Amino acid sequence: MRKGSISPALVVLFTVVLSATLLYLFPIKPLPAPSGEYKIGLRILELGMDKKELASEDPNEKRRLLLDIWYPAESTDGYERSYWLREPIYFEAIEGTHDIPRALTEHAGQVRTNSYLDAPTLKKEKGYPVVLLFPGTPALVSLYFNYAEALASNGYIVVGVEQTYANIAVQFDDKAVVYDRSAEGDFVNRISQAESEDLKIQETFQYLSEDIDWIKKYLKALNSGIEYPDFEGIFDLGNLVLLGHSGGGGIVILRAIEDEDVKAVVTLDPAIFPLSEELLSKGMDAPLFITMSEEWREQEKYEKLDILMNSNRNKLYAYEIDGINHADYAMVDYLSPIAKMIGSSGGYFDRGGEKIMRRAVLSFLNEVIKGFPSELEKIADSAKEIRFFSNIDQ
């Protein structure tokens, strides 16, 4: 051994010891078992659009995105379980947005999910209701795996929308990676030249919501079974649901106000504050379930919510939830056990609140889409951290 050199064996030993120490201090937390009867398949597809990408510096770039499609599967035998965080670039991106050091989250890359890649679909007459899932802006669709699996196992198809430039990072099959630009404000400034910041954000939400038109056309094409024979007839596009968190929540509220095809809306701490009173006063025809963490509850947001609640032409339910932060909806407790220590998590979801939240979302959709009795007030009464509100006379 040359003087001053380090033995490769020592490097390997140090790496093994470090990995073991991190796993001991930060154990891997498995994803929750799905509550429904169905096995879950997952297919990740690219959707290209014949539409100029306004957020890009390249004037010739066309907009494209990824769709993560969870669905009831006929069989999962012989198919690989998906990784939760499937791309290594996610950890670098999460460090930049969640302020959790990469070294403390990379072990989560070993977590497998309850979803099986490319498993065959379970056919059903008239298909399954479709839930379009929009993560926070920026966030990752993978950080909402718990909701997607809960719904898919109970007879819904969930389409997670990975929107380029709005999500933390989107990696395509050709290895191209598109990072978000929202942190620098570059994204909204490319989309909108409005004078006020709120109007810029609203117009950016409008731009992102237009992806839904392309997604609906693509799902209709998939329903033909030409590209994927087992997808034939599985999408019940007559029962279209929108689910969004944070910026994704703002996108789905804006869209639901304008789109009569939407049958139900779920928003988790939605970015409602930049939406104009004029827009919100139009109301929506779809039933709405909205949840509010401690961080979300500010006077301006309540005023906007009052406008939406008073103008809504259908039922509206709301939860105020104590003991959670805005990021809790995005599975931060699964990312790292230090989430509460650094303020990313309020702690309640790790103590059972997340399970209650998944149950509430499923209950709302079962009520609206499948005609089940409402359980939202009963669920809220079971937890002292949750307060229930509705525009329906009790």
C-alpha positions as CSV (number, residue, x, y, z in Angstrom):
1,M,0.0,0.0,0.0
2,R,1.4,3.4,-0.9
3,K,1.9,5.9,1.8
4,G,-1.2,8.1,2.2
5,S,-3.5,5.9,0.1
6,I,-6.7,4.5,1.4
7,S,-7.4,0.8,1.1
8,P,-10.4,0.0,-1.1
9,A,-11.4,-2.6,1.5
10,L,-11.6,0.2,4.1
11,V,-13.8,2.3,1.8
12,V,-16.2,-0.6,1.3
13,L,-16.2,-1.3,5.1
14,F,-16.9,2.3,5.9
15,T,-19.8,2.4,3.3
16,V,-21.4,-0.7,4.8
17,V,-21.1,0.6,8.3
18,L,-22.5,4.0,7.3
19,S,-25.4,2.4,5.5
20,A,-26.2,0.2,8.4
21,T,-26.0,3.1,10.8
22,L,-28.3,5.2,8.7
23,L,-30.8,2.3,8.5
24,Y,-30.7,1.9,12.2
25,L,-31.2,5.7,12.9
26,F,-33.6,6.2,10.0
27,P,-35.4,2.9,9.4
28,I,-37.3,2.3,6.2
29,K,-41.0,2.9,6.7
30,P,-43.2,0.7,4.4
31,L,-46.1,2.1,2.5
32,P,-49.5,1.4,4.1
33,A,-51.3,-1.8,3.0
34,P,-54.2,-0.9,0.6
35,S,-57.6,-1.0,2.2
36,G,-59.5,-2.4,-0.8
37,E,-60.1,-5.8,-2.3
38,Y,-58.4,-5.2,-5.7
39,K,-54.8,-5.9,-6.6
40,I,-53.0,-2.9,-8.1
41,G,-51.3,-2.4,-11.4
42,L,-49.2,0.6,-12.4
43,R,-48.3,1.7,-15.9
44,I,-46.2,4.8,-16.6
45,L,-46.9,6.4,-20.0
46,E,-45.6,9.5,-21.8
47,L,-48.1,11.9,-23.3
48,G,-46.7,14.2,-26.0
49,M,-48.7,17.2,-27.1
50,D,-48.7,19.1,-30.3
51,K,-48.4,22.3,-28.3
52,K,-45.5,24.7,-27.8
53,E,-43.9,24.5,-24.3
54,L,-44.1,28.1,-23.0
55,A,-41.9,27.4,-20.0
56,S,-39.0,26.3,-22.1
57,E,-36.1,28.4,-23.5
58,D,-36.2,26.3,-26.6
59,P,-38.8,27.8,-29.0
60,N,-39.2,24.5,-30.8
61,E,-39.9,22.4,-27.7
62,K,-43.3,20.7,-27.5
63,R,-45.0,20.1,-24.2
64,R,-45.0,16.6,-22.8
65,L,-45.7,14.9,-19.5
66,L,-45.8,11.6,-17.8
67,L,-49.0,9.8,-16.6
68,D,-48.7,7.3,-13.7
69,I,-51.8,5.1,-14.0
70,W,-52.9,2.9,-11.1
71,Y,-55.7,0.5,-11.8
72,P,-57.3,-2.7,-10.4
73,A,-55.2,-5.6,-11.7
74,E,-56.4,-9.1,-12.7
75,S,-53.2,-10.7,-11.5
76,T,-49.8,-9.6,-10.2
77,D,-48.1,-12.9,-10.4
78,G,-44.7,-12.6,-12.1
79,Y,-44.8,-8.8,-12.2
80,E,-42.3,-6.5,-10.4
81,R,-43.4,-4.4,-7.5
82,S,-42.8,-0.7,-8.2
83,Y,-40.3,1.3,-6.2
84,W,-41.8,4.2,-4.4
85,L,-39.2,6.7,-5.5
86,R,-38.1,5.2,-8.7
87,E,-35.6,7.8,-10.0
88,P,-32.4,8.7,-8.1
89,I,-32.8,12.4,-9.2
90,Y,-35.8,12.6,-6.9
91,F,-33.7,12.8,-3.8
92,E,-31.6,15.7,-5.1
93,A,-34.9,17.4,-6.0
94,I,-36.5,16.7,-2.7
95,E,-33.5,18.2,-0.8
96,G,-34.0,21.4,-2.7
97,T,-37.7,21.7,-2.0
98,H,-38.3,20.0,1.4
99,D,-35.0,21.0,3.0
100,I,-34.3,17.4,4.0
101,P,-30.7,16.4,3.4
102,R,-30.4,13.9,0.6
103,A,-28.3,11.5,2.8
104,L,-31.3,11.2,5.1
105,T,-33.8,10.3,2.4
106,E,-31.9,8.1,-0.1
107,H,-32.6,5.0,2.0
108,A,-36.3,5.5,1.0
109,G,-35.2,4.5,-2.5
110,Q,-35.3,0.9,-1.3
111,V,-39.0,1.0,-0.5
112,R,-41.2,-1.1,-2.7
113,T,-44.9,-0.3,-3.1
114,N,-48.1,-2.4,-3.4
115,S,-48.3,-1.7,-7.1
116,Y,-47.1,-4.0,-9.8
117,L,-45.6,-2.6,-13.0
118,D,-47.6,-3.4,-16.2
119,A,-49.8,-6.0,-14.5
120,P,-52.9,-6.8,-16.7
121,T,-56.0,-4.9,-15.9
122,L,-59.1,-6.4,-14.3
123,K,-61.9,-5.9,-16.8
124,K,-65.2,-4.4,-15.5
125,E,-68.3,-3.6,-17.4
126,K,-68.5,0.2,-18.0
127,G,-65.0,0.6,-16.5
128,Y,-63.7,2.3,-13.4
129,P,-64.2,6.0,-12.3
130,V,-61.1,8.0,-13.1
131,V,-59.3,10.2,-10.6
132,L,-56.8,12.7,-12.1
133,L,-54.2,13.4,-9.3
134,F,-52.3,16.7,-9.4
135,P,-49.4,17.0,-6.8
136,G,-48.2,20.2,-5.3
137,T,-46.3,22.7,-7.4
138,P,-43.6,21.7,-7.0
139,A,-43.8,18.1,-5.7
140,L,-43.7,14.5,-7.1
141,V,-46.6,12.3,-8.0
142,S,-44.8,9.5,-6.1
143,L,-45.4,11.5,-2.8
144,Y,-49.1,10.7,-3.1
145,F,-48.7,6.9,-3.6
146,N,-50.8,6.3,-0.4
147,Y,-53.9,8.0,-1.9
148,A,-53.4,6.4,-5.3
149,E,-53.1,2.9,-3.9
150,A,-56.0,3.3,-1.5
151,L,-58.3,4.4,-4.3
152,A,-57.1,1.9,-6.9
153,S,-57.6,-1.0,-4.4
154,N,-61.2,0.2,-4.0
155,G,-62.1,0.2,-7.6
156,Y,-60.9,3.5,-9.0
157,I,-58.3,4.3,-11.7
158,V,-55.9,7.0,-10.5
159,V,-53.9,9.0,-13.1
160,G,-51.0,10.8,-11.5
161,V,-50.0,13.8,-13.7
162,E,-46.3,14.5,-13.8
163,Q,-46.3,18.1,-15.2
164,T,-43.0,19.3,-16.6
165,Y,-41.7,22.6,-15.1
166,A,-44.3,22.4,-12.4
167,N,-43.2,19.2,-10.6
168,I,-39.9,18.9,-8.8
169,A,-38.5,16.7,-11.5
170,V,-39.8,14.7,-14.4
171,Q,-37.6,12.0,-16.0
172,F,-38.6,10.5,-19.3
173,D,-37.6,7.2,-20.9
174,D,-35.1,9.0,-23.1
175,K,-33.4,10.1,-19.9
176,A,-34.3,13.7,-20.4
177,V,-34.9,15.4,-17.0
178,V,-37.1,18.5,-16.6
179,Y,-36.8,20.3,-13.3
180,D,-39.3,22.8,-11.9
181,R,-38.7,26.5,-12.3
182,S,-41.2,27.7,-9.7
183,A,-38.6,28.4,-7.0
184,E,-37.0,31.1,-9.0
185,G,-40.3,32.5,-10.2
186,D,-39.1,31.8,-13.8
187,F,-42.0,29.5,-14.6
188,V,-44.9,31.9,-13.9
189,N,-43.1,34.8,-15.6
190,R,-42.7,32.7,-18.8
191,I,-46.4,31.8,-18.7
192,S,-47.9,35.1,-17.8
193,Q,-47.1,38.8,-18.2
194,A,-49.9,39.9,-15.9
195,E,-49.1,42.8,-13.5
196,S,-50.0,41.2,-10.2
197,E,-48.4,38.1,-8.8
198,D,-51.8,36.6,-8.0
199,L,-53.0,36.9,-11.5
200,K,-49.7,35.5,-12.8
201,I,-50.2,32.4,-10.7
202,Q,-53.9,32.1,-11.7
203,E,-52.9,32.3,-15.4
204,T,-50.2,29.7,-14.8
205,F,-52.8,27.4,-13.2
206,Q,-54.9,28.0,-16.3
207,Y,-52.0,26.9,-18.5
208,L,-51.4,23.8,-16.5
209,S,-55.1,22.9,-16.3
210,E,-55.2,22.8,-20.1
211,D,-53.2,19.6,-19.9
212,I,-56.5,18.0,-18.8
213,D,-57.9,18.4,-22.3
214,W,-55.0,16.4,-23.7
215,I,-55.2,13.8,-20.9
216,K,-58.9,13.2,-21.5
217,K,-58.3,12.7,-25.3
218,Y,-55.4,10.3,-24.5
219,L,-57.5,8.3,-22.0
220,K,-60.3,8.1,-24.6
221,A,-57.8,6.7,-27.1
222,L,-56.4,4.2,-24.6
223,N,-60.0,3.1,-24.0
224,S,-60.1,1.8,-27.6
225,G,-57.5,-0.8,-26.7
226,I,-55.5,-0.2,-29.8
227,E,-52.2,0.7,-28.0
228,Y,-52.7,-1.5,-24.9
229,P,-55.4,-4.2,-25.5
230,D,-56.0,-4.7,-21.8
231,F,-56.9,-1.0,-21.4
232,E,-59.9,-1.4,-23.6
233,G,-63.0,0.0,-21.9
234,I,-61.5,0.4,-18.4
235,F,-61.7,4.2,-18.1
236,D,-65.2,5.4,-17.1
237,L,-64.7,9.0,-18.3
238,G,-68.3,9.8,-17.4
239,N,-67.2,9.7,-13.8
240,L,-64.2,12.1,-13.8
241,V,-62.7,13.2,-10.4
242,L,-60.0,15.8,-9.8
243,L,-57.7,15.5,-6.7
244,G,-55.0,18.1,-6.0
245,H,-52.7,19.3,-3.2
246,S,-51.4,22.8,-2.8
247,G,-50.8,24.2,-6.3
248,G,-52.4,21.1,-7.7
249,G,-55.4,22.0,-5.6
250,G,-55.6,25.4,-7.2
251,I,-55.4,23.8,-10.6
252,V,-58.3,21.5,-10.0
253,I,-60.5,24.1,-8.4
254,L,-60.0,26.4,-11.4
255,R,-60.7,23.6,-13.8
256,A,-63.8,22.4,-12.0
257,I,-65.3,25.8,-12.2
258,E,-65.0,25.7,-16.0
259,D,-65.5,22.0,-16.8
260,E,-69.0,20.5,-16.5
261,D,-67.5,17.0,-17.1
262,V,-65.9,17.0,-13.6
263,K,-68.1,14.9,-11.2
264,A,-66.2,15.5,-7.9
265,V,-63.3,17.5,-6.5
266,V,-60.9,16.8,-3.6
267,T,-58.4,19.5,-2.6
268,L,-55.8,19.2,0.1
269,D,-54.6,22.6,1.3
270,P,-55.4,24.1,-2.1
271,A,-53.6,27.2,-3.4
272,I,-56.8,29.2,-3.4
273,F,-55.4,32.5,-2.4
274,P,-54.2,33.6,-5.9
275,L,-57.6,32.8,-7.5
276,S,-59.6,35.9,-8.0
277,E,-62.9,36.6,-6.3
278,E,-64.5,37.0,-9.7
279,L,-63.4,33.4,-10.7
280,L,-64.4,31.8,-7.3
281,S,-67.8,33.6,-7.3
282,K,-68.7,31.6,-10.5
283,G,-68.9,28.5,-8.3
284,M,-68.8,24.9,-9.5
285,D,-71.3,22.2,-10.2
286,A,-69.3,19.4,-8.8
287,P,-69.3,18.3,-5.1
288,L,-66.1,19.5,-3.3
289,F,-64.2,18.1,-0.3
290,I,-61.5,20.5,0.9
291,T,-59.1,20.0,3.8
292,M,-57.1,22.6,5.7
293,S,-53.9,22.1,7.8
294,E,-52.8,24.5,10.6
295,E,-50.4,26.2,8.2
296,W,-53.1,26.7,5.6
297,R,-55.6,28.5,7.8
298,E,-55.0,32.2,7.2
299,Q,-57.7,34.9,7.0
300,E,-57.2,35.6,3.3
301,K,-57.7,31.9,2.5
302,Y,-60.8,31.7,4.7
303,E,-62.3,34.7,2.8
304,K,-61.7,33.0,-0.5
305,L,-63.1,29.8,0.8
306,D,-66.3,31.6,1.9
307,I,-66.7,32.9,-1.6
308,L,-66.4,29.4,-3.1
309,M,-68.6,27.8,-0.5
310,N,-71.4,30.4,-0.9
311,S,-71.2,30.2,-4.7
312,N,-71.0,26.4,-5.0
313,R,-74.0,24.8,-6.6
314,N,-73.5,21.4,-5.0
315,K,-72.5,20.0,-1.7
316,L,-69.2,21.2,-0.1
317,Y,-67.5,19.5,2.8
318,A,-64.5,20.9,4.7
319,Y,-62.1,19.6,7.3
320,E,-59.9,21.7,9.6
321,I,-57.1,19.4,10.8
322,D,-54.8,20.3,13.8
323,G,-51.4,18.8,14.2
324,I,-50.4,18.7,10.5
325,N,-48.4,20.9,8.3
326,H,-48.8,21.6,4.6
327,A,-46.2,19.1,3.6
328,D,-47.8,16.2,5.6
329,Y,-50.1,15.4,2.7
330,A,-47.0,14.6,0.6
331,M,-45.8,11.7,2.8
332,V,-42.9,13.5,4.5
333,D,-43.1,11.0,7.4
334,Y,-42.2,8.3,5.0
335,L,-39.4,10.3,3.5
336,S,-37.6,10.8,6.8
337,P,-38.3,10.3,10.5
338,I,-36.7,13.7,11.2
339,A,-39.5,15.4,9.3
340,K,-41.2,16.5,12.6
341,M,-37.9,17.7,14.1
342,I,-37.2,20.0,11.2
343,G,-40.8,21.3,11.1
344,S,-41.9,19.6,7.9
345,S,-44.4,17.5,9.7
346,G,-46.9,18.3,12.4
347,G,-46.9,14.8,13.7
348,Y,-50.6,13.9,13.6
349,F,-50.4,12.0,10.3
350,D,-47.7,9.8,11.8
351,R,-50.0,9.0,14.7
352,G,-52.8,7.7,12.6
353,G,-54.1,10.8,11.0
354,E,-52.9,9.8,7.5
355,K,-55.0,6.6,7.6
356,I,-58.1,8.7,8.6
357,M,-57.4,11.1,5.8
358,R,-57.2,8.3,3.2
359,R,-60.5,6.9,4.6
360,A,-62.1,10.4,4.3
361,V,-61.1,10.9,0.7
362,L,-62.3,7.4,-0.2
363,S,-65.6,8.0,1.7
364,F,-66.3,11.2,-0.2
365,L,-65.7,9.7,-3.6
366,N,-67.8,6.6,-2.7
367,E,-70.6,8.9,-1.6
368,V,-70.5,11.1,-4.8
369,I,-69.6,8.5,-7.4
370,K,-71.0,5.3,-6.1
371,G,-74.0,6.5,-4.0
372,F,-72.8,5.3,-0.6
373,P,-74.0,7.1,2.6
374,S,-71.9,10.0,3.7
375,E,-69.4,9.2,6.4
376,L,-67.3,12.4,6.5
377,E,-68.9,13.9,9.6
378,K,-68.7,10.5,11.4
379,I,-65.0,10.2,10.5
380,A,-64.3,13.7,11.8
381,D,-66.1,13.0,15.0
382,S,-63.7,10.1,15.6
383,A,-60.7,12.4,15.8
384,K,-60.3,15.3,18.1
385,E,-57.9,16.9,15.7
386,I,-60.5,17.3,13.0
387,R,-63.4,19.8,12.7
388,F,-66.1,19.2,10.1
389,F,-68.0,21.9,8.1
390,S,-70.5,21.7,5.3
391,N,-72.9,23.9,3.3
392,I,-75.6,21.3,3.7
393,D,-78.2,22.0,6.4
394,Q,-77.7,19.4,9.1
